[in-house]
Amino acid sequence: MATRRVFISRSLGVAVLGGTLPSFFGKAAVADPLPALGSTIDPRNVLVVVQMGGGNDGLNTVVPYSDDAYHRVRPAIGIDEKAALRIDEHIGLNPVMSGLNELYKEGRVAIVQGVGYPNPNRSHFEATQIWETASPERPVATGWLGRYLDRIVPASTSAPSNAALFTAVTLGDTVPAALIAQHVDVPAIGALSTFQYNVGKDSASKTTANRLYDGAKPGQSPYLDLIGSTARAALHGGDYLKQRLASYQRSLTYPTDPFSQQLALAAQIIGSDIGTRVIFVSIGSFDTHAGQRNQQDRLLGYLSNGLRAFYQDLAAHGNADRTLVLTFSEFGRRVQQNASNGTDHGTAMPMFALGGKVKGGVYGTHPSLTDLDHGDLKFNVDFRSVYATVLDKWLGRDSAQVIGSSFDPVAFV
């Protein structure tokens, strides 16, 4: 597969949305038949994954404000008990997260506590790969969402339609490992205004590309028909997306930070109903080794306010019930603050699920702050159980086929 891809890309200089040659030149996988969807699963459901990059400190996100041990080990960076936005008599949200707290009170947010996996990795790169591929035991070449895409998008030797190009999108400059698939390519949309087929900066280059690819004829070479149809779809895909999204009217003004603007575009994509099932967005960096409070509080404020605006926009357009937001970070952070008023790489953390159909509440037990694993929290919910829940109960696919094993669900959907 790699040899053919390298040969074709070097020989013909083909570029596509997302920056890689379409993988249907390689080994084809057969999509699963449509599942027998129950009455509670909408086949138009959308999953929005939010990556909190850098390793978010869970203890200052979902705060165990009533635990004396928390205040003892974090004298400089701990959240004051009176300031925490109380969820119950034990835990509360960081005070900058008022937007998410409002959604929690409305029953739209689930908090899954103590999420992790056995033998946790504390390297940014390796831990991110583990979370995005759902494979702690061994490296794998595809992401958990990429394997899902391989099962809903039929493998084909012809190019995808304009709509099929956007079954999944990442709102950034690169495609994350979570969306790497065997035969499905995912476009990376940094900004809608600049999203287009890369044929050069001048109009003459685009005109030449139109003539080249629109004029491709079968029989001229073994690959030309495929290359021509693929390039045509990629070439016109950017225009198609802009045209479909142009009629969407936002119901409110989003905050101006980059994360909130990603969510504004995500709402447009969902509301324009172009067949998108997975959207990946990111915010960071949460790597708070020093001066944690200022950095993390600022980012958590962006996260909270952005998600509140996003949900309100979705609800105003009737899309909240078919959208599920899921947050993750590559690891949590250590229990005790360090000498620089920050925290170092740790293990277990909370995850948030948000949406109109989410069963709001708290799931899992908050890890002990005294019964530790060499200074780190012990997990009590395997992150693959969260993924399995999303696959089985929201996306309507057999999670064991995607993750490789069966995991107990978490009842937030």
Long-range contacts (C-beta under 8 A, 24 or more apart in sequence): 1-25, 1-26, 1-27, 2-26, 8-223, 8-227, 12-223, 12-227, 14-227, 14-230, 14-231, 15-197, 15-198, 15-199, 15-234, 16-185, 16-197, 16-230, 16-231, 16-234, 17-165, 17-185, 17-187, 17-188, 17-195, 17-197, 17-234, 17-237, 17-238, 18-175, 18-185, 18-186, 18-187, 18-188, 19-174, 19-175, 19-188, 19-198, 20-175, 20-185, 22-159, 22-185, 22-230, 23-181, 23-182, 23-183, 23-184, 23-185, 24-155, 24-156, 24-157, 24-183, 24-226, 25-223, 25-226, 26-182, 26-183, 27-182, 27-183, 28-155, 28-156, 28-157, 28-183, 29-150, 29-151, 29-155, 29-182, 29-183, 30-154, 30-155, 31-150, 31-151, 31-152, 31-153, 31-154, 31-155, 32-151, 32-152, 32-397, 32-398, 32-401, 35-396, 35-397, 35-398, 37-396, 40-357, 41-393, 41-394, 41-396, 42-321, 42-322, 43-396, 44-273, 44-322, 45-277, 45-322, 45-323, 45-324, 45-394, 45-395, 45-396, 46-270, 46-276, 46-277, 46-278, 46-279, 46-319, 46-322, 46-323, 46-324, 47-145, 47-277, 47-278, 47-279, 47-324, 47-326, 47-390, 47-394, 47-395, 48-263, 48-266, 48-278, 48-279, 48-280, 48-281, 48-323, 48-324, 48-325, 48-326, 49-145, 49-178, 49-278, 49-279, 49-280, 49-281, 49-325, 49-326, 49-327, 49-328, 50-281, 50-282, 50-283, 50-303, 50-307, 50-325, 50-326, 50-327, 50-328, 51-176, 51-280, 51-281, 51-282, 51-283, 51-284, 51-327, 51-328, 51-329, 52-282, 52-283, 52-284, 52-286, 52-299, 52-303, 52-327, 52-328, 52-329, 53-128, 53-282, 53-283, 53-284, 53-285, 53-286, 53-329, 53-330, 54-124, 54-284, 54-285, 54-286, 54-287, 54-288, 54-329, 54-330, 55-124, 55-127, 55-286, 55-287, 55-329, 55-330, 55-331, 55-332, 55-333, 55-345, 55-346, 56-286, 56-296, 56-329, 56-332, 56-333, 56-349, 57-286, 57-288, 57-292, 57-296, 57-332, 57-333, 57-343, 57-346, 57-349, 58-332, 58-333, 58-348, 58-349, 58-350, 58-377, 59-332, 59-333, 59-335, 59-369, 60-94, 60-292, 60-293, 60-296, 61-93, 61-94, 61-97, 61-296, 61-300, 61-349, 61-350, 62-87, 62-91, 62-92, 62-93, 62-111, 62-113, 62-350, 62-366, 63-91, 63-92, 63-93, 63-94, 64-90, 64-91, 64-366, 64-369, 65-90, 65-91, 65-92, 66-90, 66-91, 67-369, 69-369, 69-370, 70-369, 73-335, 73-336, 73-337, 73-369, 74-336, 74-337, 75-337, 76-337, 76-341, 77-292, 77-293, 77-337, 77-341, 77-342, 77-343, 78-337, 87-111, 87-362, 88-362, 90-366, 91-362, 91-366, 94-296, 94-297, 94-300, 96-297, 96-298, 96-300, 96-301, 96-304, 97-300, 97-301, 97-303, 97-304, 98-304, 99-304, 99-305, 99-306, 99-307, 99-308, 99-309, 100-303, 100-304, 100-307, 100-308, 100-352, 100-354, 101-304, 102-308, 103-307, 103-308, 103-311, 103-354, 104-360, 106-360, 107-358, 107-359, 107-360, 107-361, 108-311, 108-320, 108-354, 108-355, 108-356, 108-358, 108-360, 109-352, 109-353, 109-354, 109-358, 109-360, 110-352, 110-353, 110-354, 110-358, 110-359, 110-360, 110-361, 110-362, 110-363, 110-412, 111-350, 111-351, 111-352, 111-361, 111-362, 111-363, 112-350, 112-351, 112-352, 112-353, 112-363, 112-364, 112-381, 112-386, 112-410, 112-412, 113-350, 113-362, 113-363, 113-364, 113-365, 113-366, 113-367, 113-380, 113-381, 114-348, 114-350, 114-364, 114-365, 114-366, 114-367, 114-377, 114-378, 114-379, 114-380, 114-381, 115-348, 115-349, 115-350, 115-351, 115-364, 115-379, 115-381, 115-382, 115-383, 115-386, 116-331, 116-332, 116-347, 116-348, 116-349, 116-377, 116-378, 116-379, 116-381, 116-382, 116-383, 117-379, 117-382, 117-383, 117-384, 118-382, 120-331, 120-347, 120-348, 120-376, 120-379, 121-331, 122-331, 122-345, 122-346, 122-347, 124-287, 124-330, 124-345, 127-330, 127-331, 128-177, 128-330, 129-177, 130-330, 131-178, 131-328, 131-329, 131-330, 131-383, 132-176, 132-177, 132-178, 133-177, 133-178, 134-383, 134-384, 134-387, 134-402, 134-403, 134-404, 135-404, 141-180, 142-180, 142-181, 142-182, 143-176, 143-177, 143-178, 143-179, 143-180, 143-181, 144-178, 144-387, 144-402, 144-403, 145-178, 145-179, 145-278, 145-280, 146-178, 146-179, 146-180, 146-181, 146-182, 146-184, 146-186, 147-181, 147-182, 147-401, 147-402, 148-278, 148-391, 148-395, 148-397, 148-402, 149-179, 149-181, 149-184, 149-186, 149-277, 149-278, 150-181, 150-182, 150-183, 150-184, 151-397, 151-401, 151-402, 152-277, 152-397, 153-183, 153-184, 155-183, 157-226, 158-226, 158-229, 159-226, 159-229, 159-230, 159-231, 159-232, 159-233, 159-234, 160-233, 161-233, 162-233, 162-236, 162-237, 162-240, 162-241, 163-240, 163-274, 163-275, 164-275, 165-233, 165-234, 165-237, 165-240, 166-237, 166-241, 166-269, 166-274, 166-275, 166-276, 167-275, 167-276, 167-277, 167-278, 168-276, 168-277, 168-278, 168-279, 168-280, 169-269, 169-276, 169-278, 169-279, 169-280, 170-279, 170-280, 170-281, 171-262, 171-265, 171-266, 171-279, 171-280, 171-281, 172-262, 172-280, 172-281, 172-282, 176-280, 176-282, 178-280, 179-278, 179-280, 187-237, 189-241, 189-265, 192-241, 192-242, 192-245, 192-265, 192-268, 195-238, 195-241, 195-242, 196-238, 196-239, 197-231, 197-234, 197-235, 197-236, 197-237, 197-238, 199-235, 209-235, 210-235, 241-274, 244-272, 244-274, 245-269, 245-272, 247-272, 248-272, 248-317, 250-313, 251-312, 251-313, 251-316, 251-317, 252-309, 252-312, 252-313, 252-316, 254-306, 254-309, 254-310, 254-313, 255-302, 255-305, 255-306, 255-309, 257-302, 257-306, 259-283, 259-302, 259-303, 259-306, 260-302, 260-305, 260-306, 260-309, 260-310, 262-306, 263-306, 263-307, 263-309, 263-310, 264-309, 264-310, 264-313, 266-310, 267-310, 267-313, 267-314, 267-317, 267-319, 270-314, 270-319, 270-322, 270-323, 271-314, 271-317, 271-319, 277-395, 286-329, 288-333, 288-342, 288-343, 289-338, 289-340, 289-342, 289-343, 289-344, 290-338, 290-340, 290-341, 290-342, 291-340, 291-341, 291-342, 292-337, 292-341, 292-342, 292-343, 293-341, 303-327, 307-354, 311-354, 311-355, 311-356, 314-356, 315-356, 320-355, 320-356, 321-355, 321-356, 321-357, 322-356, 322-357, 323-355, 323-356, 324-353, 324-354, 324-355, 324-357, 324-358, 324-390, 324-394, 324-413, 325-352, 325-353, 325-354, 325-355, 326-351, 326-352, 326-353, 326-386, 326-390, 327-351, 327-352, 327-353, 328-383, 332-376, 332-377, 334-375, 334-376, 335-369, 335-372, 335-375, 335-376, 335-377, 336-375, 346-375, 346-376, 346-377, 347-373, 347-376, 347-377, 347-378, 347-379, 348-376, 348-377, 348-378, 348-379, 348-380, 349-377, 351-383, 351-386, 353-386, 353-412, 353-413, 355-413, 357-413, 358-412, 358-413, 359-411, 359-412, 359-413, 360-412, 361-412, 363-410, 363-411, 363-412, 364-410, 381-410, 382-407, 385-409, 385-410, 386-410, 389-413
